[in-house]
Amino acid sequence: MLTPNPLVLRGGVTGSMSLSTDFKFTKERVARLVLALAFGSAIGIVGYTFVYAKGYSYMSDDPGACANCHIMNEQFDAWMKSSHHAVATCNDCHTPKDFVGKYTTKASHGFWHSFYFTTGTFHEPIQIGESSFEVTEEACRNCHGDLVEPLELSAEDGGEKMSCIRCHRNVGHLH
């Protein structure tokens, strides 16, 4: 018959292996457990986002990434048929030109699009927000500066600044 090996405890005292009954949940242990669960959850969410939900594709300039979510299919299909298809991607019109601004905007849009889509609280058809409107308006002016410069000059003389999107809303893709 096999007998369990004795466990050598502090001071050379031997005893049999058994679960200790004096385990206590101290504040430090609870804090570590909560931190470990939060860290593990964050790693899981990031892993899910970047692998299963193709989150990595949003780091590129590929317009197909915008159509990962079915809510953007109409805009993507319309862009494919538009005159801008040959000269501009989604990022050219919908993100700032600087590196930090571009990826901050992409992260914010990605998070909120995912949140509203997952919770089923998105507006259909999708609508452009105020900050995105300003970015898109600036993109029009950057590419078509020679055409809008006369309008800008009239605005400087006390006139109201014209909105490119107000009249040309469906140029990049239908809305």
C-alpha atoms as a printed R data frame, in Angstrom:
    type eleno elety resid chain resno       x      y       z
1   ATOM     1    CA   MET     A     1   0.000  0.000   0.000
2   ATOM     2    CA   LEU     A     2   1.267  3.430  -0.905
3   ATOM     3    CA   THR     A     3   1.450  6.090   1.732
4   ATOM     4    CA   PRO     A     4   1.739  9.764   0.938
5   ATOM     5    CA   ASN     A     5   5.155 11.323   1.265
6   ATOM     6    CA   PRO     A     6   5.406 13.534   4.282
7   ATOM     7    CA   LEU     A     7   5.635 17.256   3.698
8   ATOM     8    CA   VAL     A     8   8.496 18.957   5.448
9   ATOM     9    CA   LEU     A     9   7.295 22.149   7.063
10  ATOM    10    CA   ARG     A    10   9.259 25.002   8.538
11  ATOM    11    CA   GLY     A    11  11.546 23.987  11.347
12  ATOM    12    CA   GLY     A    12  11.753 20.369  10.138
13  ATOM    13    CA   VAL     A    13   8.268 19.403  11.319
14  ATOM    14    CA   THR     A    14   6.610 16.887   9.034
15  ATOM    15    CA   GLY     A    15   2.975 16.569   8.199
16  ATOM    16    CA   SER     A    16   0.728 15.159   5.499
17  ATOM    17    CA   MET     A    17  -0.246 17.159   2.390
18  ATOM    18    CA   SER     A    18  -3.591 18.817   2.845
19  ATOM    19    CA   LEU     A    19  -5.248 22.038   1.873
20  ATOM    20    CA   SER     A    20  -4.658 24.818   4.293
21  ATOM    21    CA   THR     A    21  -7.779 26.049   6.009
22  ATOM    22    CA   ASP     A    22  -6.240 29.320   7.121
23  ATOM    23    CA   PHE     A    23  -6.365 31.072   3.708
24  ATOM    24    CA   LYS     A    24  -7.709 34.599   4.157
25  ATOM    25    CA   PHE     A    25  -8.956 37.126   1.652
26  ATOM    26    CA   THR     A    26  -6.889 40.149   2.512
27  ATOM    27    CA   LYS     A    27  -7.355 43.491   0.774
28  ATOM    28    CA   GLU     A    28  -4.071 42.922  -1.041
29  ATOM    29    CA   ARG     A    29  -5.134 39.492  -2.341
30  ATOM    30    CA   VAL     A    30  -8.514 40.785  -3.455
31  ATOM    31    CA   ALA     A    31  -6.850 43.742  -5.201
32  ATOM    32    CA   ARG     A    32  -4.442 41.392  -6.991
33  ATOM    33    CA   LEU     A    33  -7.296 39.118  -8.030
34  ATOM    34    CA   VAL     A    34  -9.339 42.040  -9.367
35  ATOM    35    CA   LEU     A    35  -6.289 43.386 -11.202
36  ATOM    36    CA   ALA     A    36  -5.562 39.962 -12.727
37  ATOM    37    CA   LEU     A    37  -9.189 39.574 -13.859
38  ATOM    38    CA   ALA     A    38  -9.232 43.076 -15.351
39  ATOM    39    CA   PHE     A    39  -5.925 42.495 -17.137
40  ATOM    40    CA   GLY     A    40  -7.072 39.106 -18.441
41  ATOM    41    CA   SER     A    41 -10.368 40.583 -19.627
42  ATOM    42    CA   ALA     A    42  -8.563 43.428 -21.399
43  ATOM    43    CA   ILE     A    43  -6.224 40.965 -23.135
44  ATOM    44    CA   GLY     A    44  -9.244 38.871 -24.153
45  ATOM    45    CA   ILE     A    45 -11.127 41.853 -25.555
46  ATOM    46    CA   VAL     A    46  -8.088 43.116 -27.456
47  ATOM    47    CA   GLY     A    47  -7.435 39.618 -28.788
48  ATOM    48    CA   TYR     A    48 -11.052 39.241 -29.893
49  ATOM    49    CA   THR     A    49 -11.069 42.691 -31.494
50  ATOM    50    CA   PHE     A    50  -7.857 42.271 -33.410
51  ATOM    51    CA   VAL     A    51  -8.237 38.633 -34.466
52  ATOM    52    CA   TYR     A    52 -11.900 37.656 -34.788
53  ATOM    53    CA   ALA     A    53 -13.318 41.124 -35.522
54  ATOM    54    CA   LYS     A    54 -10.398 42.012 -37.847
55  ATOM    55    CA   GLY     A    55  -9.404 45.053 -35.791
56  ATOM    56    CA   TYR     A    56  -5.914 44.938 -37.287
57  ATOM    57    CA   SER     A    57  -7.366 45.883 -40.680
58  ATOM    58    CA   TYR     A    58  -8.387 49.296 -39.347
59  ATOM    59    CA   MET     A    59  -4.718 50.216 -38.981
60  ATOM    60    CA   SER     A    60  -4.382 50.232 -42.783
61  ATOM    61    CA   ASP     A    61  -5.665 52.572 -45.482
62  ATOM    62    CA   ASP     A    62  -7.640 49.755 -47.130
63  ATOM    63    CA   PRO     A    63 -11.215 50.957 -47.738
64  ATOM    64    CA   GLY     A    64 -12.376 47.351 -47.440
65  ATOM    65    CA   ALA     A    65 -11.691 47.618 -43.704
66  ATOM    66    CA   CYS     A    66 -14.511 50.139 -43.441
67  ATOM    67    CA   ALA     A    67 -16.869 47.517 -44.852
68  ATOM    68    CA   ASN     A    68 -15.961 44.905 -42.198
69  ATOM    69    CA   CYS     A    69 -19.140 46.036 -40.494
70  ATOM    70    CA   HIS     A    70 -22.278 45.628 -42.585
71  ATOM    71    CA   ILE     A    71 -23.551 49.099 -41.659
72  ATOM    72    CA   MET     A    72 -20.914 50.615 -43.995
73  ATOM    73    CA   ASN     A    73 -21.662 48.407 -47.007
74  ATOM    74    CA   GLU     A    74 -23.815 51.017 -48.766
75  ATOM    75    CA   GLN     A    75 -21.159 53.702 -48.353
76  ATOM    76    CA   PHE     A    76 -18.417 51.332 -49.534
77  ATOM    77    CA   ASP     A    77 -20.420 50.219 -52.590
78  ATOM    78    CA   ALA     A    78 -21.238 53.828 -53.466
79  ATOM    79    CA   TRP     A    79 -17.577 54.854 -53.068
80  ATOM    80    CA   MET     A    80 -16.546 52.007 -55.404
81  ATOM    81    CA   LYS     A    81 -18.784 53.576 -58.085
82  ATOM    82    CA   SER     A    82 -17.831 57.195 -57.392
83  ATOM    83    CA   SER     A    83 -15.280 59.419 -59.095
84  ATOM    84    CA   HIS     A    84 -13.311 59.545 -55.833
85  ATOM    85    CA   HIS     A    85 -12.650 55.790 -55.990
86  ATOM    86    CA   ALA     A    86  -9.607 56.408 -58.195
87  ATOM    87    CA   VAL     A    87  -8.103 59.204 -56.081
88  ATOM    88    CA   ALA     A    88  -9.154 58.902 -52.430
89  ATOM    89    CA   THR     A    89  -9.628 56.287 -49.731
90  ATOM    90    CA   CYS     A    90 -11.905 56.549 -46.700
91  ATOM    91    CA   ASN     A    91  -8.985 57.850 -44.630
92  ATOM    92    CA   ASP     A    92  -8.234 60.622 -47.118
93  ATOM    93    CA   CYS     A    93 -11.626 62.193 -46.417
94  ATOM    94    CA   HIS     A    94 -12.531 60.971 -42.924
95  ATOM    95    CA   THR     A    95  -9.326 61.241 -40.852
96  ATOM    96    CA   PRO     A    96  -6.953 64.148 -40.180
97  ATOM    97    CA   LYS     A    97  -3.709 64.207 -42.163
98  ATOM    98    CA   ASP     A    98  -1.316 64.082 -39.193
99  ATOM    99    CA   PHE     A    99  -0.275 60.681 -37.771
100 ATOM   100    CA   VAL     A   100  -1.551 61.206 -34.224
101 ATOM   101    CA   GLY     A   101  -4.843 62.765 -35.363
102 ATOM   102    CA   LYS     A   102  -5.421 60.007 -37.906
103 ATOM   103    CA   TYR     A   103  -4.958 57.101 -35.500
104 ATOM   104    CA   THR     A   104  -6.712 58.841 -32.621
105 ATOM   105    CA   THR     A   105  -9.712 59.386 -34.883
106 ATOM   106    CA   LYS     A   106  -9.576 55.803 -36.168
107 ATOM   107    CA   ALA     A   107  -9.412 54.439 -32.605
108 ATOM   108    CA   SER     A   108 -12.300 56.624 -31.467
109 ATOM   109    CA   HIS     A   109 -14.452 55.799 -34.489
110 ATOM   110    CA   GLY     A   110 -13.631 52.105 -34.230
111 ATOM   111    CA   PHE     A   111 -14.529 51.976 -30.548
112 ATOM   112    CA   TRP     A   112 -17.793 53.906 -30.860
113 ATOM   113    CA   HIS     A   113 -18.886 52.168 -34.069
114 ATOM   114    CA   SER     A   114 -18.271 48.811 -32.376
115 ATOM   115    CA   PHE     A   115 -20.028 49.915 -29.191
116 ATOM   116    CA   TYR     A   116 -23.151 51.205 -30.950
117 ATOM   117    CA   PHE     A   117 -23.255 48.261 -33.334
118 ATOM   118    CA   THR     A   118 -22.814 45.699 -30.538
119 ATOM   119    CA   THR     A   119 -25.464 47.333 -28.361
120 ATOM   120    CA   GLY     A   120 -27.807 47.832 -31.323
121 ATOM   121    CA   THR     A   121 -28.092 51.568 -30.667
122 ATOM   122    CA   PHE     A   122 -26.559 52.875 -33.897
123 ATOM   123    CA   HIS     A   123 -28.528 55.218 -36.114
124 ATOM   124    CA   GLU     A   124 -29.391 53.779 -39.480
125 ATOM   125    CA   PRO     A   125 -28.462 55.141 -41.888
126 ATOM   126    CA   ILE     A   126 -25.177 56.016 -40.230
127 ATOM   127    CA   GLN     A   127 -24.678 59.743 -39.717
128 ATOM   128    CA   ILE     A   128 -21.545 61.839 -39.611
129 ATOM   129    CA   GLY     A   129 -20.748 63.532 -36.300
130 ATOM   130    CA   GLU     A   130 -19.711 67.166 -35.898
131 ATOM   131    CA   SER     A   131 -15.974 66.497 -35.527
132 ATOM   132    CA   SER     A   132 -16.007 64.097 -38.494
133 ATOM   133    CA   PHE     A   133 -17.907 66.675 -40.522
134 ATOM   134    CA   GLU     A   134 -15.152 69.207 -39.823
135 ATOM   135    CA   VAL     A   135 -12.414 66.722 -40.803
136 ATOM   136    CA   THR     A   136 -14.222 65.864 -44.042
137 ATOM   137    CA   GLU     A   137 -14.850 69.529 -44.817
138 ATOM   138    CA   GLU     A   138 -11.131 70.247 -44.351
139 ATOM   139    CA   ALA     A   139 -10.227 67.312 -46.620
140 ATOM   140    CA   CYS     A   140 -12.363 68.798 -49.408
141 ATOM   141    CA   ARG     A   141 -10.585 72.131 -49.010
142 ATOM   142    CA   ASN     A   142  -7.136 70.494 -49.005
143 ATOM   143    CA   CYS     A   143  -7.700 68.602 -52.251
144 ATOM   144    CA   HIS     A   144  -9.764 71.242 -54.026
145 ATOM   145    CA   GLY     A   145  -8.060 74.366 -52.671
146 ATOM   146    CA   ASP     A   146  -7.856 76.064 -56.069
147 ATOM   147    CA   LEU     A   147 -11.620 75.745 -56.498
148 ATOM   148    CA   VAL     A   148 -12.626 76.863 -53.014
149 ATOM   149    CA   GLU     A   149 -10.095 79.665 -52.561
150 ATOM   150    CA   PRO     A   150 -12.432 82.315 -54.063
151 ATOM   151    CA   LEU     A   151 -15.153 81.180 -51.633
152 ATOM   152    CA   GLU     A   152 -12.718 81.382 -48.723
153 ATOM   153    CA   LEU     A   153 -11.761 84.935 -49.694
154 ATOM   154    CA   SER     A   154 -15.395 86.034 -49.709
155 ATOM   155    CA   ALA     A   155 -15.844 84.516 -46.230
156 ATOM   156    CA   GLU     A   156 -12.868 86.555 -44.982
157 ATOM   157    CA   ASP     A   157 -14.666 89.717 -46.172
158 ATOM   158    CA   GLY     A   158 -17.469 89.086 -43.706
159 ATOM   159    CA   GLY     A   159 -19.387 86.470 -45.641
160 ATOM   160    CA   GLU     A   160 -20.379 83.116 -44.191
161 ATOM   161    CA   LYS     A   161 -17.975 80.214 -44.759
162 ATOM   162    CA   MET     A   162 -19.454 77.885 -47.353
163 ATOM   163    CA   SER     A   163 -19.793 74.178 -46.660
164 ATOM   164    CA   CYS     A   164 -18.536 71.888 -49.417
165 ATOM   165    CA   ILE     A   165 -20.579 68.997 -48.055
166 ATOM   166    CA   ARG     A   166 -23.810 70.990 -48.029
167 ATOM   167    CA   CYS     A   167 -23.923 70.989 -51.828
168 ATOM   168    CA   HIS     A   168 -21.661 68.023 -52.637
169 ATOM   169    CA   ARG     A   169 -22.849 65.556 -50.032
170 ATOM   170    CA   ASN     A   170 -23.011 62.573 -52.389
171 ATOM   171    CA   VAL     A   171 -19.702 63.097 -54.211
172 ATOM   172    CA   GLY     A   172 -17.550 60.573 -52.287
173 ATOM   173    CA   HIS     A   173 -20.385 58.135 -51.672
174 ATOM   174    CA   LEU     A   174 -24.149 58.265 -51.455
175 ATOM   175    CA   HIS     A   175 -25.879 59.119 -48.189
